[in-house]
Amino acid sequence: MLRGGKVGLRARHDEDIPILRAELADDVVNASRAAAGPWRPITPGSPEAPFVVDDKEQRNVPFSVVELDGGTLVGAASLWGIDTHNRSAHVGLGLLPSARGKGYGTDVVAVLCHYGFVVRGLHRLQVDTLADNTAMLRSAERNGFVREGVLRSASWVMGEFLDEVLLGLLAEDWKPDPKV
């Protein structure tokens, strides 16, 4: 397990999937805001079911996020779109509603940076998020990510186009969190 100050990132367990699905994927608004496409119901057990891990997939490294105090599942995180040639990846996370507003997001991003830069030897990490996702913007910026641009009306979400913000962090600009 990778450890931060408040949370740990560990492999996804089978018992995590129903919780993540019920609290994140089955929430139509949340899932619509987090996904690159429209929400649709997916049958449990389907190979396309959200949060099911394909250990052969090399471009996506999923984690379950757990509280260090007690090991309670509080969300999911990943490095996705890993490009081994350009040594880059995207950062993603989703916290259960009961875990939001507790500083876990900032800690998750710190641990993902450690994993990306130290463990994987990546050169660049990127966050792509909706412009009104202030929690993710704050979590990224607290970890040194810099706003690099806005994609105007780039995401169709629940009946409207929303702007998307791109943030980047290079390995040489990263300041490791001493708690990680």
Secondary structure as a PSIPRED ss2 file (coil, helix, strand):
# PSIPRED VFORMAT (PSIPRED V4.0)

   1 M C   1.000  0.000  0.000
   2 L E   0.000  0.000  1.000
   3 R E   0.000  0.000  1.000
   4 G C   1.000  0.000  0.000
   5 G C   1.000  0.000  0.000
   6 K C   1.000  0.000  0.000
   7 V E   0.000  0.000  1.000
   8 G E   0.000  0.000  1.000
   9 L E   0.000  0.000  1.000
  10 R E   0.000  0.000  1.000
  11 A C   1.000  0.000  0.000
  12 R C   1.000  0.000  0.000
  13 H C   1.000  0.000  0.000
  14 D C   1.000  0.000  0.000
  15 E C   1.000  0.000  0.000
  16 D H   0.000  1.000  0.000
  17 I H   0.000  1.000  0.000
  18 P H   0.000  1.000  0.000
  19 I H   0.000  1.000  0.000
  20 L H   0.000  1.000  0.000
  21 R H   0.000  1.000  0.000
  22 A H   0.000  1.000  0.000
  23 E H   0.000  1.000  0.000
  24 L H   0.000  1.000  0.000
  25 A H   0.000  1.000  0.000
  26 D C   1.000  0.000  0.000
  27 D C   1.000  0.000  0.000
  28 V H   0.000  1.000  0.000
  29 V H   0.000  1.000  0.000
  30 N H   0.000  1.000  0.000
  31 A H   0.000  1.000  0.000
  32 S H   0.000  1.000  0.000
  33 R H   0.000  1.000  0.000
  34 A H   0.000  1.000  0.000
  35 A C   1.000  0.000  0.000
  36 A C   1.000  0.000  0.000
  37 G C   1.000  0.000  0.000
  38 P C   1.000  0.000  0.000
  39 W C   1.000  0.000  0.000
  40 R C   1.000  0.000  0.000
  41 P C   1.000  0.000  0.000
  42 I C   1.000  0.000  0.000
  43 T C   1.000  0.000  0.000
  44 P C   1.000  0.000  0.000
  45 G C   1.000  0.000  0.000
  46 S C   1.000  0.000  0.000
  47 P C   1.000  0.000  0.000
  48 E C   1.000  0.000  0.000
  49 A C   1.000  0.000  0.000
  50 P C   1.000  0.000  0.000
  51 F C   1.000  0.000  0.000
  52 V C   1.000  0.000  0.000
  53 V C   1.000  0.000  0.000
  54 D C   1.000  0.000  0.000
  55 D C   1.000  0.000  0.000
  56 K C   1.000  0.000  0.000
  57 E C   1.000  0.000  0.000
  58 Q C   1.000  0.000  0.000
  59 R C   1.000  0.000  0.000
  60 N E   0.000  0.000  1.000
  61 V E   0.000  0.000  1.000
  62 P E   0.000  0.000  1.000
  63 F E   0.000  0.000  1.000
  64 S E   0.000  0.000  1.000
  65 V E   0.000  0.000  1.000
  66 V E   0.000  0.000  1.000
  67 E E   0.000  0.000  1.000
  68 L C   1.000  0.000  0.000
  69 D C   1.000  0.000  0.000
  70 G C   1.000  0.000  0.000
  71 G C   1.000  0.000  0.000
  72 T C   1.000  0.000  0.000
  73 L E   0.000  0.000  1.000
  74 V E   0.000  0.000  1.000
  75 G E   0.000  0.000  1.000
  76 A E   0.000  0.000  1.000
  77 A E   0.000  0.000  1.000
  78 S E   0.000  0.000  1.000
  79 L E   0.000  0.000  1.000
  80 W E   0.000  0.000  1.000
  81 G E   0.000  0.000  1.000
  82 I E   0.000  0.000  1.000
  83 D E   0.000  0.000  1.000
  84 T C   1.000  0.000  0.000
  85 H C   1.000  0.000  0.000
  86 N C   1.000  0.000  0.000
  87 R C   1.000  0.000  0.000
  88 S E   0.000  0.000  1.000
  89 A E   0.000  0.000  1.000
  90 H E   0.000  0.000  1.000
  91 V E   0.000  0.000  1.000
  92 G E   0.000  0.000  1.000
  93 L E   0.000  0.000  1.000
  94 G E   0.000  0.000  1.000
  95 L E   0.000  0.000  1.000
  96 L C   1.000  0.000  0.000
  97 P H   0.000  1.000  0.000
  98 S H   0.000  1.000  0.000
  99 A H   0.000  1.000  0.000
 100 R C   1.000  0.000  0.000
 101 G C   1.000  0.000  0.000
 102 K C   1.000  0.000  0.000
 103 G C   1.000  0.000  0.000
 104 Y H   0.000  1.000  0.000
 105 G H   0.000  1.000  0.000
 106 T H   0.000  1.000  0.000
 107 D H   0.000  1.000  0.000
 108 V H   0.000  1.000  0.000
 109 V H   0.000  1.000  0.000
 110 A H   0.000  1.000  0.000
 111 V H   0.000  1.000  0.000
 112 L H   0.000  1.000  0.000
 113 C H   0.000  1.000  0.000
 114 H H   0.000  1.000  0.000
 115 Y H   0.000  1.000  0.000
 116 G H   0.000  1.000  0.000
 117 F H   0.000  1.000  0.000
 118 V H   0.000  1.000  0.000
 119 V H   0.000  1.000  0.000
 120 R C   1.000  0.000  0.000
 121 G C   1.000  0.000  0.000
 122 L C   1.000  0.000  0.000
 123 H C   1.000  0.000  0.000
 124 R E   0.000  0.000  1.000
 125 L E   0.000  0.000  1.000
 126 Q E   0.000  0.000  1.000
 127 V E   0.000  0.000  1.000
 128 D E   0.000  0.000  1.000
 129 T E   0.000  0.000  1.000
 130 L E   0.000  0.000  1.000
 131 A C   1.000  0.000  0.000
 132 D C   1.000  0.000  0.000
 133 N C   1.000  0.000  0.000
 134 T H   0.000  1.000  0.000
 135 A H   0.000  1.000  0.000
 136 M H   0.000  1.000  0.000
 137 L H   0.000  1.000  0.000
 138 R H   0.000  1.000  0.000
 139 S H   0.000  1.000  0.000
 140 A H   0.000  1.000  0.000
 141 E H   0.000  1.000  0.000
 142 R H   0.000  1.000  0.000
 143 N C   1.000  0.000  0.000
 144 G C   1.000  0.000  0.000
 145 F C   1.000  0.000  0.000
 146 V E   0.000  0.000  1.000
 147 R E   0.000  0.000  1.000
 148 E E   0.000  0.000  1.000
 149 G E   0.000  0.000  1.000
 150 V E   0.000  0.000  1.000
 151 L E   0.000  0.000  1.000
 152 R E   0.000  0.000  1.000
 153 S E   0.000  0.000  1.000
 154 A E   0.000  0.000  1.000
 155 S E   0.000  0.000  1.000
 156 W E   0.000  0.000  1.000
 157 V E   0.000  0.000  1.000
 158 M C   1.000  0.000  0.000
 159 G C   1.000  0.000  0.000
 160 E E   0.000  0.000  1.000
 161 F E   0.000  0.000  1.000
 162 L E   0.000  0.000  1.000
 163 D E   0.000  0.000  1.000
 164 E E   0.000  0.000  1.000
 165 V E   0.000  0.000  1.000
 166 L E   0.000  0.000  1.000
 167 L E   0.000  0.000  1.000
 168 G E   0.000  0.000  1.000
 169 L E   0.000  0.000  1.000
 170 L E   0.000  0.000  1.000
 171 A H   0.000  1.000  0.000
 172 E H   0.000  1.000  0.000
 173 D H   0.000  1.000  0.000
 174 W C   1.000  0.000  0.000
 175 K C   1.000  0.000  0.000
 176 P C   1.000  0.000  0.000
 177 D C   1.000  0.000  0.000
 178 P C   1.000  0.000  0.000
 179 K C   1.000  0.000  0.000
 180 V C   1.000  0.000  0.000
